[in-house]
Amino acid sequence: MNNTDIWDRATWDAIRRARGVTYGEIAEACGITYKAVSKWFYGERTPSLRSQILMAKCLNIPLTEALKRITDPEVRAAIRSVIL
């Protein structure tokens, strides 16, 4: 199965902290609860790909760089249609 995960908890948490973005701000951007976001960053859960994309936007993480890890052309096309 192809990798469709752009989530990197340690890196994204460092970016979140450096940019001063709170769990609440990420929750609002993703349309989910604060508790769900905290579980992602504590390693208890993994965000859906949709949430990963919304969170990347919230944290100003360049999605073109993150998308390099996804190799399935259909998944890449679907993601591009959402973010462009």
LINNOR-V685940 format. One record per helix or strand. SS is the DSSP state (helix for helix, strand for strand). FROM is the first residue (numbers start at 0). LEN is the number of residues. If there is no record, write none. Layout:
ss:SS from:FROM len:LEN
ss:SS from:FROM len:LEN
//
This chain:
ss:helix from:8 len:11
ss:helix from:22 len:8
ss:helix from:33 len:8
ss:helix from:48 len:10
ss:helix from:62 len:5
ss:helix from:72 len:11
//
